[in-house]
Amino acid sequence: MLITGVAGFIGMHTAKQLLEEGHEIVGIDNLNSYYDVELKKSRLNELSKDHYEFTFKKLEITDTEKVSSLFEKFKFDLVIHLAAQAGVRYSIQNPYTYIDTNVKGFLNILESCKEFKINKLIYASSSSVYGNGKQKSFSENDNTDHPISIYGATKKSNELMGFTYANLYKMKIIGLRFFTVYGPWGRPDMALFKFTNAILMDDEINIFNEGKLIRDFTYVSDVTESISRLIDKIESGSIGNSHHIYNIGSENPISIMKYINTLEKVIGKSAKKMFLPEQLGDVLKTSSNSTNLYNLIDYKPKTNIEKGIANFVEWFKWYYKI
């Protein structure tokens, strides 16, 4: 299998689980400086130290010729495309980066799958495609024509591209709309990482929209287990040649204030809170209806927020030697 974005948070965890299950993985990543490159290298070390069926290549998915050469060399059976320029807020200031990586990069992956007759592709979409919908919870049939960030717009375009290629070339293409994935080895630009670091360093945490945000937090091992089971369904022939979209969330949304309160209890220390107005591009609420996926794979997330946050804090203290 090919996993793109393998040095990323979800990419590393997905590769680790699939390697432990005995799959042979080629991973690519450009190791860009959007956040700490050393953290990305440490993730790769985790994959390399115990697993012998892992090959890493530093590669830009925007480089059409190099992507094509990679596919020609390795003859992949299945592709898991997780590489993307992440971050809703960063996309407001740097839209060109998102178009290059998330749209052109995805096109290169699709074209190489077509050229080398790989008809099994899983890719990362996002709950950001729903924008500020008023639904109690988001389901795959809801309208996604109104994303409120360039990041969300690129993920929506990925879904349209996936639909087109699946239908033109008889491919099994599956888009996963991730809902706020968190856990050990998480990204420094995400709330849990920022909050944990600030509390431990006795700094203020910034809480936007005066704390009136709700998120469907999904623990990373529940995500990787879902992906693993989805691969089994693909390989068994249970999923036909078509484009499929699935939500992947905990189905248990909580307020950002409850999230912070849980973190404070785990650390044993109160946060210094700075309440700020709503940020441009921020979705006010995410809540998933993930029934379609969980009925298909016979699995629902098992990790509650208390356990998930505790696991992250334990990793954070270990990694940063606190």
N, C-alpha and C positions, 0 to 999 in steps of 0.2 A: 504494500500500500504506500501511496504518497500522502504525507501530511504536510500541508503548507502552513507557515506560521508556527513551526514546531517549537521555537524558542519562546513563544507567547504563553500566556497563562493557561488557556484552555487547550492549546496545542500540546504543551508539555504533558499535561495530565492525561489527555487522550492517548498520546503516544505511549506513556508509561503503562496504562492499563492494557492496551493492545499488545505491547511487547510482552507483558507478563502472561498474556493469553497465548503467546506463541506465534504471533504474526511477525512478518518481516517488514520493517518500516524504513522507508527513505524519508527523511525530513529536510525541508528547506526553510530558510528564513534569511532576511536581509540584515538582521541585527541592527536596525536603525536606532537613532538616538532619541526617539520620542520620549522614552524613559530609560532609566539606568541600564546600560548595555551589560554591566557586570552581573546584574540579576538574570538577564537572558542567558548569559554564558553559564551561570550556576545551574540554571534549569537544564541546559544541555549536558552539563556534567552529571547531573542526576540520571539522565537517560543513558549516558555512555558507561557509567561505572559498573552497572550490574547486568547490562543487556548486550548480547553479542549480535543481535539481528537488527542493529540500528546503524544507519548511515546518514551522516549529516552533510549537506552541501549549502554553502552560503550563496544565495541566489536572489536576484530581484525578479519578482513575478511580472514586472513591467517590461523585462527584457525578452522580447518575443523569441528571438533565436535561441537563447540559452534555455528557456522553458521547453521549447520544441526538442532541443538536443537531449535534455534530461529525460523527457518522455521516450525518446527514441532509444536511449541507452538502457533504461530500466524496465520497460514493458510492464507497466503497472496493471494490476487487476482491478484496483479500486482507488479512487482519489477522495481524500477528505480535505476540503479547501477551507482553512481557517485564517489564512493570512489576510490582513486588512489593515488600513490605517484606522485605529480605534479612537474613541473619544468624541462625544457629542460637542463639548464646548470648544475643543481644539479645531473642529471642523468649521466653526463660525469664522475663525481668523485665517484658516489655511485651506480654503475649499479646493484649490487646484491639486493639492496632495491627495485628497480623497478621490477625486475623479481619476487621477492617474493610477493609484493603487487599487482602489475598490472596483472601478469600472474597467479600465484597460487591463489591469492585472487579472481580473476574473475572465475577461474575454480571452486572454492568452491561455488560461486553463481550459476553458470550454473548447477553444480551437484545437488544442493539443489532444484533448479527449476525443474529439471528432476525428482528427487526423490519424490517431493511432488506435482507433476503434475501441476505446474504453467507454463502456456504456453504464458505468456505476460511479456516481459522483454524489457526495454529501458536501454541502457548503453551509457556511454560517450566514444566516440573515440576522435579524434583530427585532426585538419588541419595539424599537424606535420607529418602525414603519407605521405603527398605529397612530402616531402623533398624540394629540390630546383628545382622543375619542371619549365620549361620555358614557360608554357602556360600563356596566358593573364589572364585567371581565371581558377580555379580548379573545375572540375565537378566530380561526383561520378564515372564516367566511365574511368577516367584517371588512368594511371598506378601508383601504390603506392608501388612498390617493392624497392624503394631506399630512405627510411627515413635516415636522417643524424644525429640522436641522438638515444640513447637507449630508451628514453621516446617514441619517435615516433615508434620505433621498437616494443615496448610492446603494443602500441595501434593498430598497424598493426596485431600483433598476436591475440589481442582480436577480431578483425574483422574475422579472419580465424576461431577462436574457435566458435564465434557466428554463423557463416555459418554452421559449422559442426553440432552443437547441434540443430539448427533450422531444418536441413534436417533429422537428425537421429531421432528426437523425436517430429516432427510436432509442432514446437513452433513458435510464433510470436516474433522475436527478432529484435530489431531496434537499430542500432548504429548511434549516432549523432556526426558528425565531427565538433566540436566547433571551431570557428574562434575568437581568442583573445577576450574573454568575459571580460567586465569591468563594474564598477559601484560601488555604496555604499556597504560597508562591504567587499571590495575586498582584495585580498591577498597582504601582505607586500613585497613579492618577485616580484611583477609585476610592470611594468614601471610606471603606473599612480600613484601608491602608493609611490614608491621611489621618483619620480619627485616632487610630491606635498610636501612630507615631506622635501626634500632637499631645495626647493624654500622657504618654510615657515621658515626653520631653517637657511637660508642664507648659505647653503652648496652647493658644486658643484654637478651637475648631470653628470653621465657618459653616453655618447652617442656613441654607438658602430657602427662599419663600417662607421665612419665619418658622421653618420647621414643618410646614404643611405639605409634605411630600409623602407619597406612599409608593412602596416598591415591592415587587414580587421577587424576593431574594431566593436564588437557587444555588444550592451547594454544589461545588464542582464535581465531586465524586458521583453525585446523582446524575449529572450531565454525562459524564464519561460512561457510566453504566448504561444509560439510555442509548448512547451512540453505539456501544458494543452490541447491545441487543438489536438495534436497528440494522447493523451490518449483518447479523445472523439472519434477519428477515429478508434482506436483500439477497444474500447468498442462497437462501432456501427457495427463492423464486416466489415468495409471498407478495412481493411488490412488483408491479408491472412496469413496462416501459412507458413512462409518463413523468410529468413534473409534479412533485408532491411537496406541500408545505405543512410543517408541524410546529406548533408552539412547544417550547420546552421550559417550563417554569414550575415553581413549587405549588402553585395554586393556593398560596397562603400569604397574601400581601400584608405588610405591616407598615406602620408609620415610621418615618425616619427617626422620630423621637424615641420610639420603642427600641429601635435598632441601637441608638446611642445609649439608652438606659441599660440595655443588655450588655453592651460593651463595657460600660462603667462597672457593672457588677462583676464581670469576668476579670477585669484588671484590678478591681478593688480600689478605684480612684475616680473621683468626679472630674468631668471635663469642664474646662473654661469655655463657655459658649458665647459665640458672637452670632446673633441673628441678623440675617441680611435679606434684601429683597430677592424676588424671583430672578433667576439667571436666564439670559437669552438662550433659547433652544432646549431648556429643561422641560421634560414631560412631567405633569403634575402627579400622575398616577399610572402605575403599570400593574395589571392583574391578569394572569393567564387562565384561559380554559385550555388545558393540555390533554383533555380526554381522548382526542383522536390518537395521539402518539401513545399514551399510556395503555389504551385498550389494545393497540397493535402489538406492543412489545411486552405486555403483561408486567409492567413495573411502574411504580410511583415513587417520587422522592421520599427518602426515609430520614434525612438529616434535619433535625429541628434547628431553629436559629441559635439557641443557646449552645448546642454542641458545635455547630458550624463556626460560630464566632470564637469559641474557646479553642478550637483547633487552629484557627488563624493566629490568634494571639500567641499560642504556644510556638508555632512556627516562626512568627515574627521575632520573638525573644531569642529563639535558638539561632536564627539566621544572622541577626544583628548583634548577637552576643550581649544581650541585655539581662 
